[in-house]
Amino acid sequence: MLKIKDLRAKTDAELNDLVQELRKESLNLRFSQATGQLANTNRRRQVRREIAKIKTLQTERLAKKGV
């Protein structure tokens, strides 16, 4: 699970890369669950929430730049 403190230390480019990786993982988890191969179903929820944390942080940074 990603901590917001660790995310704040990353650059915008690193956050974008991380979101892309998490979206790929989410897609793979979705396919795994659809085929009945997913053992840890909670991981899908964790990935969704991690993406939301990063997106929220990116929105906060944009708001600060806009002011």
C-alpha positions, 0 to 999 in steps of 0.5 A: 500500500502506498503512503501519501508521504512517499507519493508527495516526494515523487515528481510529476513524471514519476507519478504519471508512470506509476499511474500507468503501471497501476492501470495496467495491473488493474486491467490484468487483475480484472482479466484474472478475476473474470477467468477465475484465477484471481486469488487475492480479490482485495488487490483490485480495491487497493489498486483503485485506491492507490490510483485515486490517491495519486490523482488527488495529489496531482489535482492538488499540485495543479491547484497550487500552480494555478494560484 
